[in-house]
Amino acid sequence: MHTFSSALDGFILALQDLNLSPRTISRYRGVLLDFQAFLGPDTGPPIHVQDIGKEHVVGYLRHNGDSAKTRNIKLSAIRRFFRYLEDEELVVGNPASRVAFAKESERLPVFLSWDEYLALLKVVINRTYPTYRVRNLAIVVTLFNTGLRISELTSLNLASIDWSNRTFVDVPLKGGHMGTIVFNEVVEKILRGWLDDRRGFGAQDGEDALFLSKLGTRQTPRSIEHAFVRYSHLMGIQKKITPHVLRHGLATHLASQGHDIHLIGQVLNHRSLNATKVYIHLADDSKRKALEGLVDKRVLKILDRGMKGG
């Protein structure tokens, strides 16, 4: 018999071996520790994974009254946990596989328009302490022009840059696989500027990270997110700007330019086109608003006269 705790330890090690982001691993751990607490108190007898059935999973998903999205995140974590246990032959059957995902209301992602992107660049230039200006500008430009997720950006090393092909190579992407990310002339320009400044950050011995903190260590996603909170406030708009909003902005901008959905999916490293289709809808809305800007009451009156025979 295998206890929940020992099985969870093995699962976390397996996720680390797959090179999943620390944030993803932390989310899985949090859900499964919560599930373990639901199954029984720490002071009780140890819980064995072989004793967990569908009714336990359903009971856990119901007891907090979570939103459909949160419920599905929890179910996904439990399903993956038991898939691991099946692969390791610690259990027979996955009790979560027969529990259905809840239907989520469709929510369109928040994205940054081109004008808002330009406004963000101006805020970074004008409202950042000079020491960090070029670094932060490089982060914003790289995020918007590549579609990198924040964890992928902070994983970049100096050795990741292939200048001749304008690519980042061997980037650990979502899902645990490695990939190549293409960047453009704008990213190259700002990165070369940042690398000149990087020398003054006093990188600690052996630190190969592309983006450094003020301590000369690899910059963390959290520190970048904190900077975005400040920039979002300084822009004075209702929209909350995050690193991921820049990724949505790139996708929507590409869709509005008429690029093929498959190409956009490749740029964003989507594993399913269903994740990309939403940006086509966003682009359609943007196009509609742009065309609505051509509506002029004077034109409408002229047309009325024309339809009435002058």
N, C-alpha and C positions, 0 to 999 in steps of 0.2 A: 504494500500500500504506500502511496506517495502523498505526502502532505501538501496542502495548498502552498505553504510558504516555500518549501524546497522546489516545487514545480515553478513557482513564480520567479525564483532566483535564476533557474535555468532558462526560463523564457526571456528574461531581461538580458542575460548574456548572449542568447541567440540573436536578439534584436541588435545588440551592439556589434556582433560579428557581421551583421548585414549592413553595417555602417549607416543605420538610421540616425536622423538628427536627434540630439539630446532632448529637444522639446517633444518630439514624437514619442520617444521612449518614456519620458516623464509622464506624458498623458496616459500611455498604456498602464504604467505602474500605478498612477493615481486611481484609475478606474478599477483596476483589479484589487488594489488594497481596500477600496470602498466595498467592492463585491465580497471580499473576504470578511470584512467587518459585519456586513449584512448577514452572512451565513452563520456567524457565531462570534461571541466575544473572545478577546485574547485570553481570558482566564478559563475558558472552557476547553474541552478536549480538542486536539488538533483535527482540522478538517482535511479529509482525504478527497482528492480530485475525482477518484472513481465513484464517489457517492453523490456527486453533483448531477442533477437531472434538469430537464427542461423546466420543470415547475419552479426550481430555484432561480433560474435565469429570468423567467417571467415575473416572479415575485419581486426580484431585485429591480427590474426595469419599471415596475409599477409603483414601488413604495415611495418614491420621491416626487411623483407627479411632474417629471421633467418635460420640457418641450420635446417635440418630435426630433429636432436636430440633436439635442443632447442625448436623448434616448438612443438614437441611431449610432452616435459616437461610442456610447457605452457597449451597445450590442456588437459593434464592429470589433472592439477591443477583446471582448469575451470570446467571440468567434475565432479570432486569430490565436488567442491563447490556447483554445482547445484544438485548433488545427496543429499547433506546435506539439501538444500533448499526444495527439494521434500519430504524428510523424515519429515521435520518440517512443511510440508504443506504450505510453503510460496509461492511456485510456482507450476504450473501444467505443467509437462513436462520438460525435460532437453534439452535446445537448443544446447548443445555441444555434445550430444550423437549421433547426425546424422552427425557430422563432422569427417571425417576419419583421422586416424593417417598417417603421411608421412612415406614412406619407407626409412629406414636408411641403409646406406652402412655398411656391417658387419665389425666391427673392433675388432680384437682379443685383449683381455686385456693384459696389460703389467704385467709380473710376475717376481718374483725373483727366480733365479735358486738356487740349493743347494749350489754351490760354492759361489755365490753372498751373500747368507744368512750367510755363514761362514765368508766371508770377512766383512760383515756388523757388525757381532758380534765383530770382532777384532777391527774395527774402534770405536765402542762404548766403548770397554774396554780401548783402548789406547788413545782416544782423548776426553774423557768426564772428566769434573772436578770431582775429587774423591767423593765429597759429593753426586753427582747425578748418579754416575756410576752404582751402583747396581739397583737403581730405573729404570734407562733407559734401562738397560740390561733386567730387568724383563718385561718391557713394550714390547720390541722387541720380546723376547722369547714367551711371552704370546700371542701376536698377531699372530706370525707365527705358533705356535703349536695349536691354537684353532680356528683360522679363524674369531675371533671376529672383528666386525666393530669398528672403533675408538670411536663412541658414546656409543657403548655397553661396551667397555673396561672402559671408564671413568665413567660409571654408577655403576661399581662394588663397593660394600662395603665390609668391613671386614666380615660382617654377610653373605655375598654371598658365602663364601668359605665353602664347605663341604669336609673336609680333608679325612674323612673315605671313601668317594665314589669318590674322586678326581673330583669334579664337582663344577661349579658356579651355584647357584640356584637362581630362581626368577629374571632372567636377563631380562630387558626390551629390546625386540628385534624389528627389523624393522617390521612395520605393526601394532605395538601397542599391540602385545601379549607378554606374559612372557614365558621364556623358561629356560631349563637347558643346560649348556655347559660343556662338558667333557674336562678334561685336563690330561696331562700325567706326568710321573715322572720328566721330565726335567722342566716343569712349576712348579711343587711342590718344587723342589730344589731351583729354583731361587726366588720363592715367599717367602719361609721361610727365605732366606737370606735378601730379601727386608724388611720383617716385622721386622727383627732385626734392620735394618737401619732406618725404619720408625719412631721408637721411638725418634730419634734425630731430626725429622722434626718439632716437636712442634705442633702437631695437635691442632687446635682450639677446644674449648669446644664443645662436641657433634658431632664433625666431624668424620664420620664413613667411609669416602671414602678410598678405598684400595690404590689408588695412590694419593699422595699429592704433591702440589706445594711447592716452597721454603717458602711460607707464611703460610703453614700448612693448606691450604684449598684444596678442590678437584681440581685435575689437569684438565685442560680444553683440549678439542681436539685441539684447535689452538696452544697451547704451545707445544704439542707433534708433531704436524705437522711442526712447526718451527724447532724443533730438527732434524726431518727427512730431512729437506732441507739442514741443515748443514752436516749431515752424508752423504747424497747423493753427496754433493760437495766434501767431503773429500775422498770418494771412487774413485773419478776420472773416473766415467763411464758416458756414454751418457744417460743411462736410468735414468729417474727421479724416485727415490724411495720414496714412500709414505706408510702410514700405510695400505692402501687398496692393495697396490702391494704385501704386505706380505700375505694378504688373498688369492690373486690370486696365489701366490707362493705355499701356502699349497695345494690348490686345484689341481694345476698342478702336484705337487709332488705326491699326492695321486693317481692321474690318471695314472701317469707314472709307478707307482708300480702295476697297474692293478686292483685297487680297483673298486668295482661296482659303477656305476653312482648314484644309489639310495643312497648308503652309503655316497658318497661325498656330495650329496645334503643335507643329514641329518646333516652332520658335519657343513656345511655352513648355515644351516637353510634357504635353498631356498624353496620358496613356489611353484615353478614350475621347472620341470626338464629341461625346455628350457634354464634356466639360468645356468644350470650345464653342458650342452652338450658342450659348447665352450671349456671347459678344456680338454675334450677328444681330440679335435683337437690340442690343444697346446701340450698335452702329445705325440700325434702321431708325431708332428714335432720334439719334443725333442728326441724321440726314433730314428727317422730317422737320425738326426744329430749325435747321438751316434753311430749308425751303420755305418754311412759314415766315421767315424773316423777309422774304420777297413779297409778302402780301402787303399791299398798300391800298388804303381805302380809295385813293384817287383812281388807281387802276381799276378797282372794282366798279366805281361809278362810270368810268369810261366804257367798261364792258357792258354794263347795264344799258347804257345809251346805244351801244352797238347792237345789242340783242333786240332792242326796241326799234331799230331802224333809224338811229340817230336822234 
